[in-house]
Every structure is written in structure tokens, then in C-alpha cells.
């Protein structure tokens, strides 16, 4: 599922946030003999679980599942923070996104250590780096992995042809062994098609590139290292050079202008996690049908952008039942069903040999074999980036700085200096 990009409001399926008052003592749902145990699960965006809830209830007549779906990601996080601080009111299962679960790993004692309910036995289900993302420093496992966002490159075949570039997937994949190569081909492109940009925005490209750094803003000891991280600065400089070379369409991601741009020839490529395929199809509609394709490549190796976890707060009155439901929802069979329904790419290894995944094609993207492509992209991820407790807030400052440069409000040097200050302030939080 697509990531939250904290502080960027992403509209979910329009369902209001149902804040249910927490019952207590003998009045708690399921506490009376003969009544089913009511498990609540708080989600955001679209997890695709509705049919799975009914399937689980049919197999477990003693369980009733109620979903609390937030209208926005920020509403979900604000509710999570408020109820966590209050010590009551959270759902039995709380969904968390990969970009901000690190905040709660620092408060791991407020969540059930799923090792108490068999997490060690289930560990081999997931890609190593997925499990690592929900593992605290003391070894506690606070979340079961749902989907992931392995990265590829989506591109416009028609615009590549116009620029004299190869258009078939295998040949396109050979163009981008590194980010230097990606930017170099971009310069060739804009020289041939001057009214079109190479990619959508500096901010989106930054997100893709900085996710490949083992350490971006923090050391493993949670020390902020923005100013001293040469890899971070090198990434910034590459993107700023790209903006200077005219490679960016200078669009703010998720804005109306960004959405509309997919129905024009505004840009030719985009860093493309699996969940973005549906976004492109929805935005480009009939205009982009047959024009967009996806190549089995990502500059510099593998990268992940997005994905979530299911956690069980310690305040849950039904920890065992909640842990069992979370384990079932994230099992390979259920992940495959969700993939088929909403396109959320599985994080379970067993799914990668299932015909429902290996045989998956996307008609909109010229029948691209998206199953095999994103299996390869998932396996290409070799690092687990360390994200400190305020990583999302720090990153917001850098993303906003990139936007100020593209809007002509600051020079790259001025924006970098302010991003470092804003990042340090956010890290101290």
C-alpha cells in the first residue's frame, strides 16, 4: 500500500474515523459467557481486508471483527498517539506504515511482543528486511508484515520512442544500472523532447534515492547525522543537478497538478513502487493506456518504498486473539488474496512461488509481467535502512526544502542549510 509521506494528506476510501468508547470490566464485548470476542482493527488507506474478516469470522464463530478505518493517515496517527498516551482506547490491532513504525519501536514496551505468541516460529514467512523493520533493539517484535513497496522504473513507451530511446522492457532495464546512468539518459531525453521532463519531481526522486541509504538521518544509536552524512549530501547534489538540467517536472506529489500531469506528456519516467501502478492507471486513465510500461530495474540495485505492519497494543484486552488474527491476515494465502484485490505486493516469501503471483500481468501496462518483475525487485533489496524515532518529521523538512528550490524560492545551498536546521529541530522534537 502506498506510504503515508507524513503530513501529506492521502485520502483513503471515505470512511469516517469511528472512535469507540473503551468499555471496561464485565461490560467489555465478549466478556459475557456465550458472547463472541469483539476484536477491533484500526487501518488507513485500503488494506483490502473486508472479505478476509468475514472469512475469519466464519472459521472462528467466537470472534467478531470491527474495522476502524481512518479518513486520512494523519487522523490515524493522531488517534494512535492520543490513545497511546492516554493508556486506553486503542484498537486491538493497530496498523503502522514502514516510514513511521520506527517512532513506536522506541516505545516497544507499549506493544505486545509477538514472540510471546509464536513470532519466532513465523519469522521465516517474511523477507528478512521486512521483519527487521518491526524489531526493536532489544529483540521485541511488535508487528507482522503486510505488504511492501519494491521499486522499479515506470516509463512512457511513446515518449521514449520520440526521444530515440529503446522501448522494450529488457532494453530499458539495461539503461539504468546506476543513478548516474539514470540522470545521464535523462539529459539525453530532455535534449530530444524539450517540452517534457524526465521525472515528476525532485521530492519523489529524493524519496526513492534516500531509501537506499543504510543511514540517512540517524545512526543506529539514534544520533542525528544530517550535516555529517556525505551520502545524504551526495544524493541531494545529484537531485539538485537534475533540477538544474531540466530533468524535473517540478510537480508536488499528490497535488492536483501532479494528478493531471499523468494525462499529459509532462514527464517520461517515475520511480515506481508496486503500489504506484494503480495510482498511475487511476490518474492517467484512457490517456495513458498502452503508453505506460514498467521495467525490471531500479538504479543502484533494490529499493523499497512503502508497506505496513499489524501491531497489537499492550492495552488490548484480547492480546492472544488479536495476535492470532494479525498472524492470519499476514499469512501468505491472505497476502496473495489482497494482492489480487488491491495490488498490495506480498512480503511473504512463499507468495513468490505461487502461480497467482508469478503469473500476474497488468493489462494497462502493456501486459507487463508485474508478478515476476516485483518479485525480482523485492529480492534485490539487500539493506535495511535504519530510521530513527523522528525520521518522518526530519524527512518532511528535506522534502519541503527540495520543493522550495523547484519553486524558485531558495537556492540549493540555502535550501540545504535550512533543511539541516529544520531536521535537527525535528530530531530533538
C-alpha positions in Angstrom: 0.0 0.0 0.0 1.2 3.4 -0.7 3.1 5.1 2.1 1.8 8.0 4.2 4.5 10.6 3.4 3.6 12.0 6.8 2.0 15.4 6.8 0.9 14.9 3.2 -2.8 14.0 3.5 -3.7 10.9 1.5 -7.4 10.4 1.1 -8.5 6.9 1.9 -11.7 5.3 1.0 -14.1 7.8 2.6 -15.0 6.2 5.8 -15.1 8.3 9.0 -12.9 7.5 11.9 -15.1 5.6 14.3 -13.8 6.3 17.8 -15.5 3.7 20.0 -15.5 4.3 23.7 -13.5 1.7 25.6 -15.7 -0.5 27.7 -14.4 -2.0 30.9 -14.9 -4.8 33.4 -17.9 -7.1 32.8 -19.3 -4.8 30.2 -16.5 -5.4 27.7 -17.6 -7.0 24.4 -17.1 -10.7 24.6 -16.7 -10.8 28.4 -20.1 -12.4 29.0 -20.4 -16.1 28.6 -21.6 -17.1 25.1 -20.8 -13.7 23.5 -18.2 -13.6 20.8 -15.0 -11.7 21.5 -15.0 -8.4 19.5 -11.7 -7.5 18.0 -11.1 -4.1 16.6 -8.6 -3.3 13.9 -7.6 0.3 13.1 -6.4 0.9 9.5 -5.9 3.7 6.9 -5.9 3.9 3.1 -7.0 0.5 1.7 -5.8 -2.8 3.2 -8.3 -4.9 1.3 -9.3 -6.9 4.4 -13.2 -6.7 4.3 -13.7 -10.1 2.8 -11.0 -11.7 4.9 -12.7 -10.5 8.1 -15.9 -12.4 7.1 -13.8 -15.5 6.2 -12.1 -15.4 9.6 -15.3 -15.0 11.5 -16.9 -17.9 9.6 -14.0 -20.1 10.7 -14.0 -18.6 14.2 -17.6 -18.1 15.4 -16.4 -16.9 18.7 -14.7 -13.8 17.1 -16.4 -10.7 15.8 -14.2 -8.2 13.9 -14.8 -4.4 13.7 -12.6 -2.2 11.5 -12.0 1.4 12.3 -10.7 2.9 9.0 -9.4 6.5 9.2 -10.3 9.0 6.6 -6.7 10.1 6.4 -3.3 8.8 7.5 -2.8 11.8 9.8 -6.1 11.1 11.5 -4.9 7.6 12.1 -1.6 8.6 13.6 -3.1 11.4 15.7 -5.6 8.9 17.2 -2.8 6.4 17.8 -0.7 9.0 19.6 -3.6 10.3 21.7 -4.8 6.9 22.8 -1.3 5.6 23.4 -0.6 8.5 25.7 -3.9 8.0 27.5 -3.3 4.3 28.1 -6.6 3.2 26.7 -8.9 3.4 23.7 -6.6 1.9 21.0 -7.9 -0.9 18.7 -6.8 -4.5 19.5 -4.8 -4.3 16.2 -3.2 -1.0 15.0 -1.8 -0.8 11.5 1.5 1.1 11.1 3.3 2.2 8.0 7.0 1.4 7.4 8.1 5.1 7.4 6.9 5.8 10.9 6.8 2.5 12.8 10.3 3.4 14.0 8.7 6.0 16.3 6.8 3.3 18.1 9.8 0.9 18.1 11.2 3.4 20.6 8.1 2.7 22.7 8.1 -1.1 22.2 7.0 -1.8 25.7 3.6 -0.3 24.9 3.0 -3.1 22.4 2.8 -6.8 22.6 6.0 -8.6 21.9 4.7 -11.0 19.3 7.3 -13.5 20.2 5.1 -14.4 23.1 2.5 -15.7 20.6 4.8 -17.5 18.2 6.6 -14.8 16.2 9.9 -16.7 16.3 8.2 -19.7 14.7 6.7 -17.5 12.0 9.8 -15.5 11.2 10.7 -17.4 8.1 7.5 -16.3 6.5 8.8 -12.8 5.6 11.7 -11.3 3.8 14.4 -10.7 6.4 14.4 -6.9 6.0 10.6 -6.8 6.4 10.7 -8.5 9.8 13.7 -6.3 10.8 11.6 -3.2 10.3 9.3 -4.2 13.2 12.1 -5.5 15.5 13.2 -3.3 18.4 16.8 -3.1 19.6 16.1 -5.4 22.5 14.7 -8.0 20.1 11.0 -7.4 20.6 8.9 -8.0 17.5 6.0 -5.6 17.6 4.5 -6.1 14.1 3.7 -8.7 11.5 4.5 -7.5 7.9 1.7 -6.9 5.5 2.7 -5.5 2.0 6.0 -4.0 0.7 6.8 -1.4 -2.0 9.7 -2.9 -4.1 10.9 -0.3 -6.6 11.1 -0.5 -10.4 11.0 2.2 -13.1 7.8 3.0 -14.9 8.2 4.8 -18.2 6.3 6.1 -21.2 7.0 3.9 -24.2 5.7 6.6 -26.7 7.9 9.3 -25.2 10.9 7.0 -25.2 10.3 6.3 -28.9 10.1 10.0 -29.6 13.5 10.5 -28.0 15.1 7.6 -29.9 15.4 5.5 -26.8 14.7 1.8 -26.7 11.1 1.0 -25.6 11.1 -2.8 -24.8 11.4 -3.6 -21.1 14.6 -5.6 -21.3 16.4 -2.9 -23.2 15.1 -0.2 -20.9 16.3 -2.1 -17.9 19.8 -2.0 -19.3 19.8 1.8 -19.4 19.7 2.3 -15.6 22.4 0.3 -13.8 23.1 3.3 -11.6 21.7 6.7 -10.7 24.4 8.4 -12.7 23.2 6.5 -15.7 19.6 7.4 -15.0 20.4 11.1 -14.9 22.6 10.9 -17.9 19.9 9.2 -20.0 17.5 11.9 -18.7 19.7 14.6 -20.1 19.6 12.9 -23.5 15.9 12.7 -23.2 15.2 16.4 -22.4 17.5 17.4 -25.3 15.4 15.4 -27.7 12.0 16.1 -26.1 12.5 19.6 -24.7 8.8 20.2 -23.7 8.8 17.1 -21.5 10.7 16.4 -18.2 12.4 13.2 -17.3 10.7 12.6 -13.9 7.9 14.1 -12.0 9.6 15.8 -9.0 12.7 16.2 -7.0 10.8 15.2 -3.9 9.7 11.8 -5.3 13.2 11.1 -6.6 14.7 12.0 -3.3 12.4 9.6 -1.5 13.5 6.8 -3.8 17.2 7.5 -3.5 17.4 8.2 0.2 15.6 4.9 0.9 18.7 3.2 -0.5 21.0 4.7 2.2 21.7 2.4 5.2 21.7 5.5 7.3 20.1 8.7 6.1 19.3 10.9 9.1 20.3 8.8 12.1 23.0 6.4 13.3 21.9 3.1 14.9 22.2 4.9 18.2 19.6 7.4 17.2 22.0 10.3 16.8 21.0 12.8 14.1 23.7 12.9 11.4 22.2 15.1 8.7 25.0 17.6 8.5 27.8 15.0 8.5 26.3 12.3 6.2 28.2 12.6 3.0 26.0 10.1 1.3 22.9 12.2 2.1 24.6 15.3 0.7 25.7 13.5 -2.4 22.1 12.4 -3.0 21.0 16.0 -2.6 23.6 17.3 -5.0 22.6 14.7 -7.7 18.9 15.7 -7.5 19.7 19.4 -7.5 21.8 18.9 -10.6 18.9 17.1 -12.1 16.7 20.1 -11.4 19.3 22.4 -12.9 19.5 20.2 -16.0 15.7 20.4 -16.5 15.0 16.8 -15.7 12.2 17.5 -13.1 8.7 18.5 -14.0 8.7 20.3 -10.6 5.4 18.9 -9.5 4.3 18.5 -5.9 3.4 14.8 -5.4 -0.3 14.1 -4.8 -1.3 17.7 -5.8 -4.0 18.3 -8.3 -1.3 19.4 -10.8 0.6 16.2 -10.3 -2.5 14.1 -10.8 -3.5 16.0 -14.0 0.1 15.7 -15.4 -0.4 12.0 -15.9 -2.9 12.9 -18.6 -0.3 14.9 -20.5 3.3 14.3 -21.7 4.7 16.2 -18.7 7.3 13.5 -17.8 8.6 10.2 -19.1 9.7 8.2 -16.1 8.8 7.8 -12.4 10.4 5.8 -9.6 7.8 3.2 -9.2 7.0 1.0 -6.2 4.4 -1.7 -7.0 1.5 0.2 -5.4 2.1 3.2 -7.8 0.9 1.2 -10.8 -2.7 1.6 -9.6 -2.1 5.3 -8.9 -0.7 5.8 -12.5 -3.7 4.0 -14.0 -6.2 5.9 -12.0 -4.5 9.3 -12.8 -3.7 8.7 -16.5 -6.9 6.9 -17.3 -7.6 6.4 -21.0 -4.9 8.9 -22.0 -2.1 6.7 -20.7 -3.5 3.3 -21.7 -0.9 1.4 -23.7 1.6 4.2 -23.2 2.9 3.3 -19.8 5.1 0.3 -19.1 7.3 -0.9 -16.3 10.9 -2.2 -16.4 12.5 -4.8 -14.1 15.2 -2.4 -12.9 16.0 0.2 -10.3 19.1 2.4 -10.4 21.7 1.3 -7.9 20.1 -2.0 -7.0 17.0 -2.6 -5.0 14.9 -0.2 -3.0 11.7 -0.3 -1.0 9.1 2.5 -0.6 6.0 1.7 1.4 4.4 -1.2 3.2 2.8 -1.7 6.6 2.6 -3.8 9.7 -0.1 -5.0 12.1 0.7 -4.4 15.8 -1.1 -5.3 19.0 -1.1 -2.6 21.7 -0.3 -3.8 25.2 -3.6 -2.2 26.3 -5.6 -4.7 24.3 -7.9 -6.9 26.5 -7.7 -9.7 23.9 -3.9 -9.9 23.1 -3.9 -13.6 22.2 -6.9 -13.4 19.9 -5.6 -10.2 18.3 -2.1 -11.7 17.7 -3.7 -14.8 16.1 -5.8 -12.6 13.8 -2.8 -10.5 12.9 -0.8 -13.6 12.1 -3.6 -15.0 9.9 -4.2 -11.7 8.0 -0.5 -11.5 7.1 0.0 -15.2 6.2 0.9 -15.9 2.6 -2.5 -17.1 1.5 -4.2 -13.9 2.7 -1.4 -11.7 1.3 -2.0 -13.2 -2.1 -5.7 -12.6 -1.9 -5.0 -8.9 -1.0 -2.5 -8.6 -3.8 -5.1 -9.9 -6.3 -7.7 -7.5 -4.9 -5.9 -4.2 -4.3 -2.4 -4.8 -5.7 -0.6 -4.6 -2.3 2.6 -6.6 -3.0 3.2 -9.5 -0.6 6.1 -9.5 1.9 5.9 -13.3 2.4 8.5 -15.4 0.7 6.1 -18.3 -0.1 3.9 -15.9 -2.2 6.8 -15.6 -4.7 6.3 -19.2 -5.9 2.6 -19.1 -6.1 1.1 -19.0 -9.6 -1.4 -16.3 -8.6 1.6 -14.0 -8.1 4.1 -15.4 -10.6 1.5 -15.3 -13.4 0.2 -11.8 -12.6 0.2 -9.4 -15.6 -1.0 -5.8 -15.8 -3.1 -5.1 -18.9 -2.8 -1.3 -18.5 1.0 -1.5 -18.6 1.1 -3.4 -21.9 0.6 -6.7 -20.2 3.7 -6.3 -18.2 4.5 -9.4 -16.1 4.3 -7.4 -12.8 4.4 -10.5 -10.6 7.9 -11.6 -11.7 9.1 -8.0 -12.0 8.2 -7.1 -8.5 9.4 -10.4 -7.1 12.8 -9.7 -8.6 12.7 -6.1 -7.3 11.8 -7.4 -3.7 14.7 -9.8 -3.8 17.0 -7.1 -4.9 16.6 -5.2 -1.7 19.7 -6.0 0.3 19.7 -3.4 3.1 17.5 -2.5 6.0 17.7 1.3 6.3 17.8 2.4 9.9 15.2 5.1 10.7 15.3 6.9 13.9 12.4 8.0 16.1 11.7 11.2 14.2 12.7 10.1 10.7 9.4 11.1 9.1 9.4 14.6 10.6 13.0 15.1 9.7 12.4 13.9 6.1 9.5 16.4 5.8 11.9 19.2 6.2 14.2 17.9 3.4 11.3 17.3 1.1 9.9 20.8 1.7 13.4 22.2 1.0 13.5 20.5 -2.4 10.2 22.0 -3.2 11.4 25.5 -2.3 14.2 25.1 -4.8 11.9 23.9 -7.5 9.5 26.8 -6.8 12.4 29.2 -7.2 12.2 30.4 -3.6 15.7 29.3 -2.5 19.0 28.3 -4.0 20.1 24.7 -3.5 22.7 25.8 -0.8 20.1 27.9 1.0 17.6 25.1 1.0 20.2 22.6 2.2 21.2 24.8 5.1 17.6 25.3 6.2 16.8 21.6 5.8 19.7 20.7 8.1 18.4 23.2 10.7 14.8 22.0 10.4 15.9 18.4 10.5 17.9 18.9 13.7 15.0 20.7 15.3 12.7 17.9 14.3 15.1 15.3 15.6 15.2 17.0 19.0 11.4 17.1 18.8 
